[in-house]
Every structure is written in C-alpha cells, then in structure tokens.
Amino acid sequence: MKVGIDMGTAQGGAPAKLDIEELLATRLLVQGNSGSGKSHLLRRLLEQSAPWVQQVIIDPEGDFVTLADRFGHVVVDGERTEAELVGIATRIRQHRVSCVLSLEGLEADEQMRAAGIFLNGLFDADRDHWYPVLVVVDEAQLFAPSVGGEVSEEARKLSLGAMTNLMCRGRKRGLAGVIATQRLAKLAKNVAAEASNFLMGRTFLDIDMARAADLLGMDRRQAEMFRDLQRGSFVALGPALSRRPLPVTIGPVETSARSTSPRLMPLPEAPADVEDLIFTPDPEELTRPVVRRAPPAPRPTTDILAELSRARPEPAAEPQARASAPELSPEERQGLLDGALGEILEHPDAAFRADAELYQDFLVRCRIRRIPGAPPSLRDFRRQMAVVRSGVDRETAATELWGQALDLSRGVTEDLQGVFLLVAQTALSARACPSDAQIARAYGTHSARRARRLLGYFEEQGLIVVHSDPAGRRIVAFPDLGCETAPGAADAAEAEAPARDAAE
C-alpha cells in the first residue's frame, strides 16, 4: 500500500510528500541545530503517519508524551528494570501499540541503558511479530555517540549496539529508524550512514555543514546555504522524499510539546523604592530556616506499589471484630501467601508480564484472602517468585546444596535469579538441562538467543560451565555445588506444563 503523507510545502508551493512505505525500507536522518525546528518536523511526521503505521518514540526530554491524548500512544516510563522494559517492548510489538518511551528525569547513563534495553527488546521480538514500526529517536547523538563521554563504557556499548542494530539490521525485522540529531559530528558514522533519506536543517559549524553537504551529494561550497535556512525549513533528499535536494518548509502540527522556546516578556515597572525592596530583609526571613532543596526525583513504580501495600490503620469501630479473627501461625500465613503466588504464576502469560504487574495482582489477592500482616515487599516477592519458577521440589529445597544455590543466586541481578535457580535445581535433581525455550520463559521472553546469552553471562561470572556430551546435547555444570545437569537438547520445544508442575 502506497501512502504519501504531507510534510508541508516544497519549493514552488507544491506539497512536500513523504512516501511512508519507502521510508520503512530506507530510514531517515534529520539534522538541525537547537531551534531549527527539528522536533517540530518529527511531530509533523508522527502526526501525519499515526493512522498508517505503528510508532515507537525514544524521547529523552518527555516532549512527545502529548501525542498520547490526541493519538492514543502509550507512555512508558524509562525508570524500570531490564525485565520490565524487555517485557513491555515485546508486548508493544505483539499487540502493535504505538508508544512513547519517556526518559525525562533520568541521568545520561540511565537514559542510554533504558533506551538500549528497550530497542533490543523490539529487535529481539519473535518473527511472528515483525510488523512494520516507525522507530523515532530524538537527540540520537546521546544514544549513538561518535566518541566516549562521561557515561560508563557499559552503557555506551549497550546503547550504541542497539542503535546500530536498529539502523543496520532493523529493516528485516520491520523496524524503520528515524533518527534526529543536533550535531552530525557527534553522531556515530556507522549509524548515520545507514539512512537513505535526509532532512537537513539550519546549522552553523563548518564540520557539521561539511558532513551534511557530503550526505546530500552537494559541493562543499554549497554548504554555506545551511546557515541561511529559516526555522522550520529543511533540505530534503532520498527515495522517500526527492531524488534531488529539495527545500521544504514543514507544515503546522496539532499537538505541542510540554516545553516551549523562551519568549521575551515586558518587564514590570520598577517601583521608586526598588533598592529598599531588594536590600531590606523581611522580618520573617531572619527567623525562617534556610532550606536547600534538591530537585525531586521521579518516584519509581516499585516505591508506589510498596506504599500501597502497607497496612492501613483500622477504623476505631472495628477492634473487637479484628480481635475475634483467629490468629494464624507463621506456617499457615506463609501457606496462604504461597497459594496466592501460585495462582498468579499458573496463568499461561504470567512469565511474560512485568514483575510490577504481578506484584499488584498479588497484593489484590492477599486482600481478598484477608491475609493478616504486611505483605512481602516487591524485592521479597521477586525472590519468592524466582524460587517458585525454578520448579524446585520440597525434597530438594530442604537440602544444604539448595541453600548454597540460593546464596549463589544473590550474586546476580533480581531479573536473572529465576533463570539461575531453574538451571541449578535441574542440576541438583540430575535432570535434563533446560532447553532454550524453557530458559527464555523463565526470563520472560520468547527469544532463544537471549536465553543462550544468559548462560554465557553466568559462565563469564564463573558460576557455571557449559559443555556438551558426544551427541552434542548441552550440559551445565555448577563447580561450587559439585553437580551438573543431565544432557539436554538446547533446541527442544518447551513443555506444555511448567517445570514446577513436572517437579511435583
């Protein structure tokens, strides 16, 4: 289906059309200094193409969240765990929902990490969900820098690798990258070079003008024209835009960013006693303590859920009714908690839901069952969930080796503990090594490749040793536990029943 959206007015007054189907195959690079109208251009592109194609926006400043009210985009807060971001990205592709990943309020290192994880989650989606998606990355030089900066090397590699995958290998997976940058010189060349369509706006530095002229196939003497472009004016080139460099003026938009450019305002009339007004302190100032406030940090979802889960004070009229309720022993209370957790994990889609969603469901079930006392924190809930998902039976759980396995699991992040314990209990029970599908499910993904990467990570940490039997079947050994799994086929299909059911 050929769809041409109206980007504005081309030279001569003709409408400037952008072929969406061609854009999905050839990608787009937008460049312009601050104030050139770059964000306005992206907003016009997103608004005009919203009815035709799914969109994912990586938004470092939270400017594009206003699309949610008008076009129904889901706003995703970037301050989440890796498992949550991967799970959300997977469901975004599965259900073809447009979204905005808002990274506002995060430090540069955290922004790169969240964007890299989310983009990799989109990239690793199952082949059945490779629907066309327009992936717009604003301020792309932050996520694909040409040189290392003050951020950690780990975050830089994660983000740069994800951006390279998006622009170099994303087309076959339905991902069409649209990247916007203030400085071409600060953007990694291997990321910028994969775009076949260009919209170049106003820029002043010689090195940026030279790179823009090279990308457009223009003589370097013509590069001076980029200094003269007005706000909202760009030079377009590419198979989705124009076969020759074409000046384009971007049209109006329906939504607006939360932040706007500063504008001049008239100053108030100065009073006659302005010096007394400034230098004479208010009597209350001498007694008021000086409070230095740091900018408030956004509250993470985990803290909000923990606050909601705290026991509320009972009304004054209910003490006798509460006193008459039978007291539960710790074992009985734990049994009720385990029952509520088991009901949640029995659902077929539980492995692919975010931990925060499962925790909220768990709290609701605890209130329905009237389980006394404060429920476990989100951290403890994740720990219990990792143990249950491992499928360990009661006999194995009572052994000293299982206690050692639990101690070893604390050396990895919370989102990986369930995978580690799944393989550990298999080794302790001398059963066949879990397949890639089983490991992926324990992690909350469908990607077999990610499952293999997890085993590789455990091996790098010195926790396991992976080897094969003569038939090529995988074996995972635990040097600290003195045991190993039986040989198992890595590519075996996932069993219909979860591992915990088989253990019982």
C-alpha positions in Angstrom: 0.0 0.0 0.0 1.5 3.3 -1.1 0.8 6.2 1.3 2.2 9.7 0.9 1.9 12.0 3.9 2.0 15.8 3.6 5.1 17.2 5.4 4.5 20.8 4.3 5.4 22.9 1.3 8.2 22.3 -1.2 10.0 24.9 -3.2 7.5 26.4 -5.7 4.4 25.9 -3.4 3.8 22.2 -4.3 3.0 19.9 -1.3 6.0 18.0 0.1 5.1 14.3 0.1 6.9 11.6 2.0 6.3 8.0 1.0 5.8 6.0 4.2 6.2 2.6 2.6 9.5 3.7 1.0 10.6 5.3 4.4 10.0 1.9 6.1 12.6 0.4 3.8 15.2 3.2 3.6 15.2 5.0 7.0 15.6 8.8 7.7 18.1 11.1 9.3 17.1 14.6 10.5 19.8 17.1 11.4 19.4 20.6 12.7 20.8 22.9 15.5 18.8 23.7 18.5 15.9 26.0 17.4 16.0 24.9 13.8 12.5 23.2 14.1 13.8 19.6 14.3 11.3 18.5 16.9 8.6 20.3 15.1 9.4 18.2 12.0 9.4 14.9 13.9 6.0 15.9 15.4 4.6 16.6 12.0 5.9 13.3 10.7 4.4 11.4 13.7 1.0 13.1 13.5 0.6 12.6 9.7 1.7 8.9 9.8 -0.1 7.9 13.0 -3.1 6.4 11.2 -1.0 4.4 8.9 1.9 2.8 10.8 2.8 1.8 14.4 5.2 4.2 16.1 7.7 4.0 18.9 9.4 7.2 20.1 12.5 7.3 22.2 12.0 10.6 24.0 14.9 11.9 26.2 13.0 15.1 27.3 9.4 13.9 27.5 8.3 16.3 24.8 6.3 13.8 22.8 4.1 12.4 25.6 1.4 14.8 24.5 0.8 12.5 21.5 -1.0 10.2 24.0 -4.0 12.4 24.4 -4.6 13.0 20.7 -3.4 9.8 19.1 -3.6 7.2 21.8 0.2 6.5 22.3 1.1 4.6 25.5 3.6 6.5 27.6 6.3 4.2 29.1 8.4 5.5 32.0 12.0 4.6 31.3 12.7 4.1 35.1 12.1 0.4 35.1 14.0 -2.8 35.4 15.5 -4.6 32.5 12.9 -7.4 32.6 10.1 -4.8 32.7 11.5 -2.9 29.7 12.0 -6.1 27.7 8.5 -7.4 28.5 6.9 -4.1 27.6 8.8 -3.9 24.3 7.8 -7.5 23.5 4.1 -6.7 24.1 4.4 -3.5 22.2 5.4 -5.4 19.1 2.9 -8.3 19.7 -0.1 -6.0 20.1 1.0 -3.3 17.6 0.5 -0.4 20.0 2.2 2.9 19.5 4.2 4.2 22.5 6.5 6.9 23.8 9.5 5.8 25.9 9.9 8.8 28.2 13.4 9.1 29.6 12.8 12.5 31.3 14.4 12.9 34.7 17.0 10.1 34.2 20.7 10.7 34.2 22.5 10.3 30.8 23.9 6.9 31.8 20.4 5.6 32.8 18.9 7.0 29.6 21.3 5.1 27.5 20.7 1.9 29.4 16.9 2.2 29.2 16.9 3.1 25.5 19.4 0.3 24.7 17.4 -2.4 26.5 14.1 -1.2 25.0 15.4 -1.1 21.5 17.0 -4.6 21.9 13.6 -5.8 23.2 11.9 -4.5 20.0 14.7 -6.1 17.9 14.5 -9.5 19.6 10.8 -9.9 19.1 9.5 -13.2 17.7 9.4 -13.4 13.9 5.6 -13.7 14.1 5.5 -10.1 15.4 7.8 -8.5 12.9 5.2 -5.9 11.9 6.3 -2.5 10.4 7.2 0.0 13.1 8.5 3.6 12.8 11.1 4.0 15.5 11.8 7.6 16.1 14.9 8.5 18.2 15.2 12.2 19.2 18.6 13.5 20.1 20.2 10.4 18.6 23.7 11.7 19.4 23.0 10.9 23.1 22.4 7.2 22.3 24.9 6.7 19.5 27.9 9.0 20.3 30.8 9.1 18.0 33.2 9.1 20.9 33.0 8.0 24.5 32.0 10.7 27.0 31.4 10.8 30.8 29.0 7.9 30.7 30.1 4.4 31.6 31.5 2.2 28.9 29.0 -0.5 29.5 26.0 1.9 29.0 27.7 3.4 25.9 28.2 0.0 24.3 24.7 -1.2 25.1 23.1 1.9 23.6 25.4 2.1 20.6 24.9 -1.5 19.8 21.1 -1.2 19.9 21.2 1.9 17.7 23.4 0.1 15.2 21.0 -2.9 15.1 18.1 -0.5 14.5 19.7 1.3 11.6 21.7 -1.6 10.1 19.7 -4.7 10.7 16.2 -3.5 11.7 14.7 -3.4 8.3 14.2 -7.1 8.0 12.5 -7.1 11.4 10.1 -4.3 10.3 11.9 -1.6 12.3 12.4 1.6 10.4 14.7 4.0 12.1 14.1 7.8 12.1 16.9 9.5 14.0 17.3 13.2 14.7 20.4 14.9 15.9 21.7 18.4 16.7 25.3 17.6 15.7 26.2 15.2 12.9 29.8 15.3 14.0 28.8 13.8 17.4 26.7 11.0 15.8 28.4 7.7 15.2 29.1 7.4 11.5 28.0 3.8 11.1 24.6 4.8 12.4 24.2 7.9 10.3 25.5 6.2 7.1 22.6 3.6 7.1 20.0 6.3 6.4 19.0 6.8 2.7 16.7 9.8 3.4 17.8 13.1 4.8 16.2 16.3 6.1 18.9 18.8 6.8 18.1 22.0 8.8 20.0 25.1 9.9 23.5 24.5 11.2 26.5 26.8 11.7 29.6 24.7 12.5 31.8 24.0 9.5 32.3 20.3 10.3 28.5 19.7 10.5 27.9 21.7 7.3 30.5 19.7 5.5 29.1 16.3 6.6 25.6 17.5 5.7 26.8 18.5 2.2 28.5 15.2 1.8 25.4 13.2 2.7 23.3 15.2 0.3 25.9 14.9 -2.5 26.4 18.6 -2.7 29.5 20.6 -3.4 31.2 21.8 -0.2 31.0 25.4 -1.5 27.2 25.0 -1.3 27.4 24.0 2.4 27.1 27.7 3.3 23.3 27.5 2.5 22.7 25.6 5.7 23.5 28.8 7.7 20.7 30.7 5.9 17.9 28.3 6.4 14.9 29.6 8.4 13.4 27.9 11.4 11.2 25.0 10.1 13.0 24.9 6.7 15.0 21.8 5.6 16.7 20.4 2.6 15.2 17.0 1.7 16.8 14.2 -0.3 16.1 10.5 -0.6 13.9 7.9 -2.3 11.0 8.6 0.1 11.3 12.4 -0.4 13.0 13.7 -3.5 15.7 12.4 -6.0 17.3 15.8 -5.9 18.0 18.2 -3.0 14.7 20.0 -2.4 14.0 22.9 0.1 11.0 22.1 2.2 9.0 24.2 4.8 7.4 22.0 7.4 3.7 22.5 7.9 1.7 23.1 11.2 1.1 20.4 13.9 -1.9 19.6 16.0 -0.2 18.8 19.3 2.5 20.8 21.1 5.5 19.9 23.3 5.3 20.5 27.1 8.4 22.7 26.9 8.5 25.7 24.6 11.2 28.1 23.4 11.7 31.1 25.7 9.9 34.3 24.5 10.5 37.9 25.5 8.1 39.4 28.1 7.9 43.1 29.1 9.5 43.9 32.4 7.3 45.2 35.2 7.5 48.9 36.1 10.2 49.4 38.7 8.9 50.9 42.0 10.6 54.1 43.3 12.0 52.3 46.4 13.5 49.4 44.5 16.7 49.4 46.5 14.8 49.2 49.8 12.6 46.5 48.3 15.7 44.4 47.5 18.1 45.1 50.3 15.7 45.3 53.2 15.0 41.8 54.6 11.6 40.7 55.6 11.4 40.2 59.4 10.3 36.6 58.8 13.5 35.9 56.8 15.6 36.3 59.9 13.8 33.5 61.7 13.0 31.3 58.8 15.5 28.4 58.5 17.3 28.1 55.2 16.2 25.0 53.4 18.3 23.7 50.5 16.1 21.5 48.3 17.4 19.1 45.7 15.2 18.7 42.6 12.6 16.0 43.3 13.4 12.7 41.7 10.5 10.8 40.0 9.1 8.1 42.2 9.7 4.6 40.8 6.8 2.3 40.3 8.2 -0.1 43.0 8.0 2.6 45.7 4.4 3.5 44.8 3.4 -0.2 44.9 5.2 -0.7 48.2 3.4 2.3 49.7 0.0 1.0 48.5 0.8 -2.4 50.1 1.4 -1.0 53.6 -1.2 -2.0 56.2 -3.7 0.8 56.7 -4.8 1.8 60.2 -8.0 0.1 61.1 -11.1 2.2 61.9 -11.8 2.8 65.6 -15.1 0.9 65.4 -13.5 -2.4 64.3 -11.0 -3.5 67.0 -13.4 -6.1 68.5 -14.2 -7.6 65.1 -10.5 -7.9 64.3 -9.7 -9.4 67.7 -12.2 -12.2 67.2 -10.5 -13.3 63.9 -8.4 -16.4 64.5 -4.6 -15.9 64.6 -2.6 -17.7 62.0 0.7 -19.4 62.7 3.7 -18.3 60.5 3.4 -21.6 58.6 -0.3 -21.1 57.9 0.2 -17.5 56.8 3.1 -18.5 54.5 0.9 -21.2 53.0 -1.7 -18.6 52.1 0.9 -16.3 50.6 2.3 -19.2 48.6 -1.2 -20.1 47.4 -1.8 -16.5 46.2 1.5 -16.5 44.4 0.8 -20.0 42.8 -2.5 -18.8 41.4 -0.8 -15.9 39.7 2.0 -18.0 38.2 -0.4 -20.7 36.9 -1.6 -18.2 34.3 -0.1 -19.0 30.9 1.0 -15.4 30.3 2.4 -14.9 33.8 6.0 -15.4 32.6 5.8 -12.5 30.2 4.1 -10.0 32.5 6.2 -7.3 34.3 7.1 -8.0 37.9 5.3 -4.8 39.0 2.0 -6.0 37.4 2.3 -9.4 39.0 3.0 -7.8 42.4 -0.1 -5.6 42.1 -2.1 -8.7 41.3 -0.6 -10.5 44.3 -1.5 -7.6 46.7 -5.1 -7.7 45.5 -5.3 -11.5 46.1 -3.8 -11.0 49.6 -6.5 -8.5 50.5 -9.2 -10.8 49.1 -7.9 -13.7 51.2 -7.6 -11.3 54.2 -4.1 -12.5 55.0 -3.0 -10.7 58.2 0.1 -8.6 58.5 2.1 -6.6 55.9 2.6 -8.4 52.6 6.1 -9.1 51.3 8.0 -6.2 49.7 8.4 -6.2 46.0 12.0 -7.3 46.4 10.9 -10.3 48.6 8.1 -11.0 46.2 10.6 -11.3 43.3 12.8 -13.6 45.3 9.9 -15.9 46.2 8.7 -15.8 42.5 12.2 -16.8 41.3 12.2 -19.8 43.7 8.7 -20.9 42.6 9.6 -20.5 38.9 12.7 -22.7 39.4 10.4 -25.7 39.9 12.3 -26.9 42.9 10.5 -29.7 44.8 10.2 -29.9 48.6 12.8 -32.7 49.0 15.5 -30.7 47.0 14.5 -27.4 48.7 15.3 -29.0 52.2 18.9 -29.9 51.2 22.0 -27.9 52.1 23.0 -27.7 48.4 19.8 -25.8 47.6 20.7 -23.3 50.3 24.1 -22.9 48.7 22.4 -22.4 45.3 20.2 -19.6 46.8 23.3 -17.9 48.2 24.9 -18.1 44.7 21.8 -16.7 43.1 22.2 -13.5 45.1 25.3 -12.7 43.1 23.2 -12.0 40.0 20.6 -9.3 39.4 17.0 -9.9 40.5 15.7 -10.4 37.0 18.3 -13.3 36.4 17.8 -15.2 39.7 14.8 -17.2 38.4 16.8 -18.4 35.4 19.8 -19.3 37.6 17.7 -21.2 40.1 15.9 -23.1 37.3 19.1 -24.5 35.9 20.5 -25.1 39.5 17.6 -27.2 40.6 17.8 -29.2 37.4 21.4 -29.9 38.2 20.7 -30.8 41.8 17.9 -33.2 40.6 20.1 -34.6 37.9 17.5 -34.0 35.2 18.0 -33.0 31.6 19.4 -29.5 31.0 16.5 -27.0 30.3 16.1 -26.0 26.6 16.5 -22.5 25.3 12.7 -22.1 25.3 12.4 -23.1 29.0 15.2 -20.7 29.9 13.7 -17.9 27.8 10.3 -18.4 29.5 11.9 -18.2 33.0 13.4 -14.9 31.9 10.1 -13.6 30.5 11.0 -13.6 26.8 10.4 -15.7 23.7 14.0 -15.2 22.4 16.1 -18.3 22.3 19.1 -16.2 21.5 18.7 -14.2 24.7 18.5 -17.5 26.6 21.9 -18.5 25.3 23.3 -15.1 26.2 22.1 -15.6 29.8 24.0 -18.9 30.1 27.0 -17.2 28.5 26.8 -14.4 31.1 26.6 -16.9 34.0 29.7 -18.6 32.6 31.6 -15.3 32.4 30.8 -14.8 36.0 32.3 -18.1 36.9 29.0 -19.6 38.2 28.6 -22.4 35.7 30.5 -24.3 33.0 28.6 -25.2 29.8 29.8 -28.2 27.8 28.3 -31.0 25.6 28.1 -34.7 25.5 29.3 -36.7 22.4 25.8 -36.4 20.9 26.0 -32.6 21.1 23.4 -32.2 23.9 24.0 -29.4 26.4 25.2 -30.0 30.0 25.5 -27.2 32.6 27.9 -27.9 35.5 28.0 -25.9 38.8 31.5 -26.1 40.2 30.5 -24.6 43.6 27.7 -27.1 44.0 29.6 -30.1 42.7 26.8 -31.2 40.4 25.7 -30.9 36.8 22.6 -31.4 34.7 21.9 -34.4 32.6 22.4 -33.9 28.8 19.5 -32.0 27.2 18.7 -30.7 23.7 19.0 -26.9 23.6 16.5 -26.6 20.8 13.9 -28.8 22.3 10.3 -27.4 22.3 9.1 -26.0 25.6 6.9 -28.5 27.5 3.3 -27.6 27.9 3.4 -27.8 31.7 5.8 -25.5 33.6 8.8 -27.1 35.2 7.4 -26.7 38.6 4.5 -28.9 37.8 6.8 -31.6 36.5 8.8 -31.4 39.7 5.7 -32.0 41.8 
